[in-house]
Amino acid sequence: MPSLSTALARALIVTAAAAALAGVTALPAAPPAVAAQLPPGVIQLGDGEPCPPGTLCLYRDYGFSGPAYGIGAGYVVDLHWLPMYGSGGPTAADNVSSWANRTAGVALLVDEQGGRPRPLFPGQHLEEPLPLNDTVDRVVW
């Protein structure tokens, strides 16, 4: 019988292959067991912890509070891979209300449901306006 990690790896390969055949380029949502390993360039922050220098930070709640993560400059991150329970589901995708960009680069906040990518400039802090709250699925640079 294959181990759990082997079974999960096989499931991800099959899912990725099926998506490629269908012409879909988005990564599949992470299974809970895999999501415990954060993507490269991502750190978990404490509730309300200030954003470290050289980092793009995302917070579940307004006021830069609640569960949070930091993304190093230049790392493209699918927020489906960051565990964060909220009204949008079990991941940070569609669950982020506050952002702080303490990097020297422009981060693009991407909504995969057809919204236009929005830039977050170096030094900029953002509390999502209600129409755009909880819509970001991916960060690109």
Contact map, one row per residue, 1 for C-alpha under 8 A:
111000000000000000000000000000000000000000000000000000000000000000000000000000000000000000000000000000000000000000000000000000000000000000000
111101100000000000000000000000000000000000000000000000000000000000000000000000000000000000000000000000000000000000000000000000000000000000000
111111100000000000000000000000000000000000000000000000000000000000000000000000000000000000000000000000000000000000000000000000000000000000000
011111110000000000000000000000000000000000000000000000000000000000000000000000000000000000000000000000000000000000000000000000000000000000000
001111111000000000000000000000000000000000000000000000000000000000000000000000000000000000000000000000000000000000000000000000000000000000000
011111111100000000000000000000000000000000000000000000000000000000000000000000000000000000000000000000000000000000000000000000000000000000000
011111111110000000000000000000000000000000000000000000000000000000000000000000000000000000000000000000000000000000000000000000000000000000000
000111111111000000000000000000000100000000000000000000000000000000000000000000000000000000000000000000000000000000000000000000000000000000000
000011111111100000000000000000000000000000000000000000000000000000000000000000000000000000000000000000000000000000000000000000000000000000000
000001111111110000000000000000000000000000000000000000000000000000000000000000000000000000000000000000000000000000000000000000000000000000000
000000111111111000000000000000000000000000000000000000000000000000000000000000000000000000000000000000000000000000000000000000000000000000000
000000011111111100000000000100000000000000000000000000000000000000000000000000000000000000000000000000000000000000000000000000000000000000000
000000001111111110000000000000000000000000000000000000000000000000000000000000000000000000000000000000000000000000000000000000000000000000000
000000000111111111000000000000000000000000000000000000000000000000000000000000000000000000000000000000000000000000000000000000000000000000000
000000000011111111100000000100000000000000000000000000000000000000000000000000000000000000000000000000000000000000000000000000000000000000000
000000000001111111110000001100000000000000000000000000000000000000000000000000000000000000000000000000000000000000000000000000000000000000000
000000000000111111111000000000000000000000000000000000000000000000000000000000000000000000000000000000000000000000000000000000000000000000000
000000000000011111111100000000000000000000000000000000000000000000000000000000000000000000000000000000000000000000000000000000000000000000000
000000000000001111111111110000000000000000000000000000000000000000000000000000000000000000000000000000000000000000000000000000000000000000000
000000000000000111111111100000000000000000000000000000000000000000000000000000000000000000000000000000000000000000000000000000000000000000000
000000000000000011111111000000000000000000000000000000000000000000000000000000000000000000000000000000000000000000000000000000000000000000000
000000000000000001111111000000000000000000000000000000000000000000000000000000000000000000000000000000000000000000000000000000000000000000000
000000000000000000111111100000000000000000000000000000000000000000000000000000000000000000000000000000000000000000000000000000000000000000000
000000000000000000111111110000000000000000000000000000000000000000000000000000000000000000000000000000000000000000000000000000000000000000000
000000000000000000110011111000000000000000000000000000000000000000000000000000000000000000000000000000000000000000000000000000000000000000000
000000000000000000100001111100000000000000000000000000000000000000000000000000000000000000000000000000000000000000000000000000000000000000000
000000000000000100000000111110000000000000000000000000000000000000000000000001000000000000000000000000000000000000000000000000000000000000000
000000000001001100000000011111000000000000000000000000000000000000000000000000010000000000000000000000000000000000000000000000000000000000000
000000000000000000000000001111100000000000000000000000000000000000000000000000011000000000000000000000000000000000000000000000000000000000000
000000000000000000000000000111110110000000000000000000000000000000000000000000011000000000000000000000000000000000000000000000000000000000000
000000000000000000000000000011111110000000000000000000000000000000000000000000000000000000000000000000000000000000000000000000000000000000000
000000000000000000000000000001111111000000000000000000000000000000000000000000000010000000000000000000000000000000000000000000000000000000000
000000000000000000000000000000111111000000000000000000000000000000000000000000000000000000000000000000000000000000000000000000000000000000000
000000010000000000000000000001111111100000000000000000000000000000000000000000000000000000000000000000000000000000000000000000000000000000000
000000000000000000000000000001111111110000000000000000000000000000000000000000001110000000000000000000000000000000000000000000000000000000000
000000000000000000000000000000011111110000000000000000000000000000000000000000000010000000000000000000000000000000000000000000000000000000000
000000000000000000000000000000000111111000000000000000000000000000000000000000000000000000000000000000000000000000000000000000000000000000000
000000000000000000000000000000000011111101100000000000000000000000000000000000001100000000000000000000000000000000000000000000000000000000000
000000000000000000000000000000000000111111000000000000000000000000000000000010001000000000000000000000000000000000000000000000000000000000000
000000000000000000000000000000000000011111000000000000000000000000000000001000000000000000000000000000000000000000000000000000000000000000000
000000000000000000000000000000000000001111100000000000000000000000000011001000000000000000000000000000000000000000000000000000000000000000000
000000000000000000000000000000000000011111110000000000000000000000001111000000000000000000000000000000000000000000000000000000000000000000000
000000000000000000000000000000000000010011111000000000000000000000001110000000000000000000000000000000000000000000000000000000000000000000000
000000000000000000000000000000000000000001111100000000000000000000011100000000000000000000000000000000000000000000000000000000000000000000000
000000000000000000000000000000000000000000111111100000000000000000111100000000000000000000000000000000000000000000000000000000000000000000000
000000000000000000000000000000000000000000011111100000000000000000110000000000000000000000000000000000000000000000000000000000000000000000000
000000000000000000000000000000000000000000001111100000000000000011110000000000000000000000000000000000000000000000000000000000000000000000000
000000000000000000000000000000000000000000001111110000000010000111110000000000000000000000000000000000000000000000000000000000000000000000000
000000000000000000000000000000000000000000001111111000000000000010010000000000000000000000000000000000000000000000000000000000000000000000000
000000000000000000000000000000000000000000000001111100000000000000000000000000000000000000000000000000000000000000000000000000000000000000000
000000000000000000000000000000000000000000000000111110111000000000000100000000000000000000000000000101000000000000000000000000000000000000000
000000000000000000000000000000000000000000000000011111100000000000000100000000000000000000000000000001000000000000000000000000000000000000000
000000000000000000000000000000000000000000000000001111100000000000000000000000000000000000000000000001100000000000000000000000000000000000000
000000000000000000000000000000000000000000000000000111110000000000000001100000000000000000000000000001110000000000000000000000000000000000000
000000000000000000000000000000000000000000000000001111111000000000000111100000000000000000000000000011100000000000000000000000000000000000000
000000000000000000000000000000000000000000000000001001111100000000000111100000000000000000000000001111100010000000000000000000000000000000000
000000000000000000000000000000000000000000000000001000111110000000011110000000000000000000000000001111000000000000000000000000000000000000000
000000000000000000000000000000000000000000000000000000011111000100011100000000000000000000000001111100000000000000000000000000000000000000000
000000000000000000000000000000000000000000000001000000001111110111111000000000000000000000000001111000000000000000000000000000000000000000000
000000000000000000000000000000000000000000000000000000000111110111110000000000000001010000010011110000000000000000000000000000000000000000000
000000000000000000000000000000000000000000000000000000000011111111100000000000000000000000000001110000000000000000000000000000000000000000000
000000000000000000000000000000000000000000000000000000000011111110000000000000000000000000000000110000000000000000000000000000110000000000000
000000000000000000000000000000000000000000000000000000000000111110000000000000000000000000000000010000000000000000000000000000100000000000000
000000000000000000000000000000000000000000000001000000000111111111000000000000000000000000000000111000000000000000000000000000000000000000000
000000000000000000000000000000000000000000000011100000000011111111110000000000000000000000000000010000000000000000000000000000000000000000000
000000000000000000000000000000000000000000000011000000000011100111110000000000000000000000000000000000000000000000000000000000000000000000000
000000000000000000000000000000000000000000001111000000000011100011111000000000000001000000000000000000000000000000000000000000000000000000000
000000000000000000000000000000000000000000011111100000001111000011111100000000000000000000000000000000000000000000000000000000000000000000000
000000000000000000000000000000000000000001111000000000001110000000111110000000000000000000000000000000000000000000000000000000000000000000000
000000000000000000000000000000000000000001111000001100111100000000011111000000000000000000000000000000000000000000000000000000000000000000000
000000000000000000000000000000000000000011100000000000111000000000001111101010000000000000000000000000000000000000000000000000000000000000000
000000000000000000000000000000000000000011000000000001110000000000000111111000000000000000000000000000100000000000000000000000000000000000000
000000000000000000000000000000000000000000000000000001110000000000000011111000000000000000000000000000111000000000000000000000000000000000001
000000000000000000000000000000000000000000000000000000000000000000000001111100000000000000000000000000001000000000000000000000000000000000011
000000000000000000000000000000000000000110000000000000000000000000000011111110000000000000000000000000000000000000000000000000000000000000011
000000000000000000000000000000000000000000000000000000000000000000000000011111000000000000000000000000000000000000000000000000000000000001111
000000000000000000000000000000000000001000000000000000000000000000000010001111101000000000000000000000000000000000000000000000000000000001110
000000000000000000000000001000000000000000000000000000000000000000000000000111111100000000001000000000000000000000000000000000000000000011100
000000000000000000000000000000000000000000000000000000000000000000000000000011111100000000111000000000000000000000000000000000000000000111100
000000000000000000000000000111000000000000000000000000000000000000000000000001111110000000111000000000000000000000000000000000000000000011000
000000000000000000000000000011000010011000000000000000000000000000000000000011111110000000110000000000000000000000000000000000000000000000000
000000000000000000000000000000000010010000000000000000000000000000000000000001111111000000111000000000000000000000000000000000000000000000000
000000000000000000000000000000010011000000000000000000000000000000000000000000011111100001110000000000000000000000000000000000000000000000000
000000000000000000000000000000000000000000000000000000000001000000100000000000000111110011110010000000000000000000000000000000000000000000000
000000000000000000000000000000000000000000000000000000000000000000000000000000000011111111110010000000000000000000000000000000000000000000000
000000000000000000000000000000000000000000000000000000000001000000000000000000000001111111100010000000000000000000000000000000000000000000000
000000000000000000000000000000000000000000000000000000000000000000000000000000000000111110000010000000000000000000000000000000000000000000000
000000000000000000000000000000000000000000000000000000000000000000000000000000000000111111101110000000000000000000000000000000000000010000000
000000000000000000000000000000000000000000000000000000000000000000000000000000000001111111111110000000000000000000000000000000000000000000000
000000000000000000000000000000000000000000000000000000000000000000000000000000000011110111110000000000000000000000000000000000000000000000000
000000000000000000000000000000000000000000000000000000000000000000000000000000111111110111111110000000000000000000000000000000000000000000000
000000000000000000000000000000000000000000000000000000000001000000000000000000111111100011111111000000000000000000000000000000000000000010000
000000000000000000000000000000000000000000000000000000000000000000000000000001110100000110111111000000000000000000000000000000000000011111000
000000000000000000000000000000000000000000000000000000000000000000000000000000000000000110111111000000000000000000000000000000000000111110000
000000000000000000000000000000000000000000000000000000000001000000000000000000000001111110111111100000000000000000000000000000000000111100000
000000000000000000000000000000000000000000000000000000000111100000000000000000000000000000011111111000000000000000000000000000000000111100000
000000000000000000000000000000000000000000000000000000000111110100000000000000000000000000000011111000000000000000000000000000110000110000000
000000000000000000000000000000000000000000000000000000000111111110000000000000000000000000000001111100000000000000000000000011110000000000000
000000000000000000000000000000000000000000000000000000011110000100000000000000000000000000000001111110000000000000000000000011100000000000000
000000000000000000000000000000000000000000000000001000011100000000000000000000000000000000000000011111000000000000000000001111000000000000000
000000000000000000000000000000000000000000000000000000111000000000000000000000000000000000000000001111100010000000000001111110000000000000000
000000000000000000000000000000000000000000000000001111111000000000000000000000000000000000000000000111110000000000000000011100000000000000000
000000000000000000000000000000000000000000000000000011110000000000000001100000000000000000000000000011111100000000000000011000000000000000000
000000000000000000000000000000000000000000000000000001000000000000000000100000000000000000000000000001111100000000000000011000000000000000000
000000000000000000000000000000000000000000000000000000000000000000000000110000000000000000000000000000111110000000000000110000000000000000001
000000000000000000000000000000000000000000000000000000000000000000000000000000000000000000000000000000111111000000000011110000000000000000001
000000000000000000000000000000000000000000000000000000010000000000000000000000000000000000000000000010001111100000000011100000000000000000111
000000000000000000000000000000000000000000000000000000000000000000000000000000000000000000000000000000000111110000001111000000000000000000111
000000000000000000000000000000000000000000000000000000000000000000000000000000000000000000000000000000000011111000001111000000000000000111110
000000000000000000000000000000000000000000000000000000000000000000000000000000000000000000000000000000000001111100111100000000000000000111110
000000000000000000000000000000000000000000000000000000000000000000000000000000000000000000000000000000000000111111111000000000000000001111000
000000000000000000000000000000000000000000000000000000000000000000000000000000000000000000000000000000000000011111100000000000000000000111000
000000000000000000000000000000000000000000000000000000000000000000000000000000000000000000000000000000000000001111100000000000000000000000000
000000000000000000000000000000000000000000000000000000000000000000000000000000000000000000000000000000000000001111110000000000000000000000000
000000000000000000000000000000000000000000000000000000000000000000000000000000000000000000000000000000000000011111111000000000000000000000000
000000000000000000000000000000000000000000000000000000000000000000000000000000000000000000000000000000000000011001111100000000000000000000000
000000000000000000000000000000000000000000000000000000000000000000000000000000000000000000000000000000000001111000111110000000000000000000000
000000000000000000000000000000000000000000000000000000000000000000000000000000000000000000000000000000000001110000011111000000000000000000000
000000000000000000000000000000000000000000000000000000000000000000000000000000000000000000000000000000000111100000001111100000000000000000000
000000000000000000000000000000000000000000000000000000000000000000000000000000000000000000000000000010000111100000000111110111000000000000000
000000000000000000000000000000000000000000000000000000000000000000000000000000000000000000000000000010001110000000000011111100000000000000000
000000000000000000000000000000000000000000000000000000000000000000000000000000000000000000000000000011111100000000000001111100000000000000000
000000000000000000000000000000000000000000000000000000000000000000000000000000000000000000000000000111110000000000000000111110000000000000000
000000000000000000000000000000000000000000000000000000000000000000000000000000000000000000000000000111000000000000000001111111000000000000000
000000000000000000000000000000000000000000000000000000000000000000000000000000000000000000000000011110000000000000000001001111100000000000000
000000000000000000000000000000000000000000000000000000000000000000000000000000000000000000000000011100000000000000000001000111110000000000000
000000000000000000000000000000000000000000000000000000000000011000000000000000000000000000000000111000000000000000000000000011111000000000000
000000000000000000000000000000000000000000000000000000000000010000000000000000000000000000000000110000000000000000000000000001111101110000000
000000000000000000000000000000000000000000000000000000000000000000000000000000000000000000000000000000000000000000000000000000111111100000000
000000000000000000000000000000000000000000000000000000000000000000000000000000000000000000000000000000000000000000000000000000011111100000000
000000000000000000000000000000000000000000000000000000000000000000000000000000000000000000000000000000000000000000000000000000001111100000000
000000000000000000000000000000000000000000000000000000000000000000000000000000000000000000000000000000000000000000000000000000011111111000000
000000000000000000000000000000000000000000000000000000000000000000000000000000000000000000000111100000000000000000000000000000011111111000000
000000000000000000000000000000000000000000000000000000000000000000000000000000000000000100001111100000000000000000000000000000010001111100000
000000000000000000000000000000000000000000000000000000000000000000000000000000000000000000001111000000000000001000000000000000000001111110000
000000000000000000000000000000000000000000000000000000000000000000000000000000100000000000001111000000000000111100000000000000000000011111100
000000000000000000000000000000000000000000000000000000000000000000000000000001110000000000011100000000000000111100000000000000000000001111100
000000000000000000000000000000000000000000000000000000000000000000000000000111110000000000001000000000000000111100000000000000000000000111110
000000000000000000000000000000000000000000000000000000000000000000000000000111100000000000000000000000000011110000000000000000000000000111111
000000000000000000000000000000000000000000000000000000000000000000000000011110000000000000000000000000000011110000000000000000000000000001111
000000000000000000000000000000000000000000000000000000000000000000000000111100000000000000000000000000001111000000000000000000000000000000111
